[in-house]
Amino acid sequence: MPSDVLLLFAHPRPDLSACNVSLFEAAADAEVTRVDLYGEYPRHDIDVDREQQRLRDHHTVVLQFPVYWYSTPPLMKEWIDLVLEYGFAYGVGGDALAGKRLVCAVTTGAQANAYSAEGMHGHSLRELLRPLERTAVLCQMTYLPPFALFSAQRAAAEGVFDAHAANWRALLQRLKDPRPFSDAVLGADALNPDGRLMIEEGA
Amino acid sequence: MDGLLGQACLFLGAALITVPIAKRCGLGSVLGYLIAGVVIGPVFGLVGGDVTDIQHFAEFGVVMMLFLVGLELEPRMLWEMRTKLLGLGGLQVVGTTALVTVCAMWFGQPWQIALAIGLILALSSTAIVVQTLNEKGLMQTPGGKSSFSVLLFQDIAVIPMLALMPLLALPELASTGGHDDHHGSTSLVSGLSPWLQALITAGAIGVVVLSGRYVVNPVLHYIARARLREMFTAVALFIVIGIAMLMSLVGLSPALGTFLAGVVLANSEFRHELESDLEPFKGLLLGLFFITVGAAIDTDVLFNNTLLVVALTLGIMAVKGGILALLAWTFRIRGRDAWLFALSLAQAGEFGFVLLSFATQNAVLPGDIGALLSLVVAFSMFLTPMLFIAYEQLVQPRFEAEDKRQADEIDETGTVLIAGMGRFGMIINRMLVSMGHKTVVLDHQSEQVARLAKFGVKTFFGDASRPDLLVSAGIAEARVLVVAIEDMERSLDIVRFARREYPKLHIVARAAGRMDVYRLYYAGADDIIRETFDSAVRAGRCAYEALGMHPYLAHKSAQAFVQFDRELMIRMAAYWDDEVAPEDNPAYIEEGKRQAAMLDTAMRGGRGSLLDASERGWIPPGSVPQAEGD
């Protein structure tokens, strides 16, 4: 019996992961469908039909990955390139994903204030992940703001990891519920600004 | 005995001197043999006009040549070439025969003689032209291909011509003609009724076709299992001589019979083996035949009719060239291809000699006309290399601009030659064939060849370490050679030969272990693949995963190991000595031990280790991975 949430996880060095692997494991308790892309396709031989069926079977897709160069790890980009086919995800007859939800659950190396107009990266994280947002829109999906853990390497030492993990569990529970999110949530820069999860407001 | 040895010495010695010189001058081996004949005959008078006995013997070279031509002719290939073959070839033979016949009748010859002359001169020289086209790399051009189709048609047309010739016999010549035709004299069927003769003829052809299809292959398999090289040569000779005798017994042309047998065996997996076994015999016998032609040149006829011979030669070449040019124009062959087509086939050929001697024996042609025509045929062959040189010097430069466009076309004919069709070679063949590449596969185990044939995989029987077999399997045209056999000494032989003779050929070689890699490298292989290495690495990766390693990490670690091993092999190569066995090479052993110790730290040495070196970008900035080495 598949759950309604599909969690797609991509990390090329799980052995060096500080937070992502723990968060991915924690998702097991939430009883969502978990896919470790690098574990299933270590030689990048993605089974497109199987992945498309997975998308059909779920109403919410969570992309979990560490941000590399304002983007996803390479296998996840390849997954997007191959699985979101014309005629399936977009274009004529391509409405298999219409009405479904997409959310990015990411970790970053830099701290939160780097992702602002004044900060080192000059843009908010949501702005920098705009290609993924456009991908969701093109596939007629509802795009949620990113759920982010900044400066992930120091999260445990600084004592913010546990709170983030709790938010993560709560988010997954809320995502299993098909009721729509409020416009305030959909328009926010992040689902968890300042470590505070926004979902209660829309529920 | 002395006489035979002396003559053999004389013929071979003359050929040994003139043929290499002729080849070096770009004149081709056929002219070399002809010149040798001229030298020992008319020039020094070492052999007189009594070469007819040797000539009859040497004509057997033509019989063998037709067998080999037949072997090259797969029915499928003939079908693909049907338009050019019948159109170009048929019109060339019919047109030239008709025009020459008319000319000869205009000179006052009876129509029978005129037609015989027309048939004789319509044929061109396969031996000279094919060899020259191959030597000059023109075979794959449109002009070269068209020339080949015409030659092929002529080779086939010889057979009905041989049958037709006796029908043209003139009664008044028959009574005066010296010795009777030796071909027909042994016929058992001459006294029988025409109906019975026809029945026996059909039966004999049936025997050739059926035995070629159902008897020869099993026999060859049986012989192949004996693994005796000379038995194979013996059986090849037996097939050709046996069929020739059968045909003579029923009054048919031995050439026709062997040609048929060749076509029947063209699909056999023993084709290349038969070719390379018979090739030397055919070459020598044909050479002998050309020597006798040269030796039989009648100097009296030549000196008394010098102008006539020259005029006839130039005339016939103009007629042939004109008809070829007309055909080229009709068949939309343009530019330099038309020139090549017209110039290359303008001569008369070796089959002309065969038909000439056959015609004089059968009282079709009077001796003096025969002698005259022999000179004309020989002269036109002497002139052919000049025409090729003229083509290269005068025609080629005018079409230089087309060269680049033509090059692509030639490239596409490249094939892959695979030596060895065991588990290793079979996979390679399947991969190549599935992508539409043409492969030629050789294997020396007849059981394996037969087994694969049951699954529809075409494999040729033969020992790929024999250079002549590689040549008849088409190594000269191949772009890639895959040496997939297990036996390392034979692999090395193949690689050394292929590298020496075909420097541009890409060689992929199968090695057992690292030692073989070094030896194959020194032998000149381009890519050297250890047969079990990749599968062992995959097995190791499975073990990694079974021990709980993340699949992607297992994959990357296996890749890192492969990379380390490759670098190790290159470092170790410095200590390798091709002359010394590795266990007697202390420096090599020492380095091997040192490298083995390095592998441990290289794989697990934390930051800077091989694994991390290949994925530095994925190590989070500021993170400190656990380094177990320090």
Interface residues (C-beta under 8 A of the other chain):
Chain A: P12 R13 P14 D15 L16 A18 Y38 G39 E40 P42 R43 P66 Y68 P73 G109 A152 Q153
Chain B: H550 P551 Y552 L553 A554 H555 E615 G617 W618 I619 P620 P621 G622 S623 P625
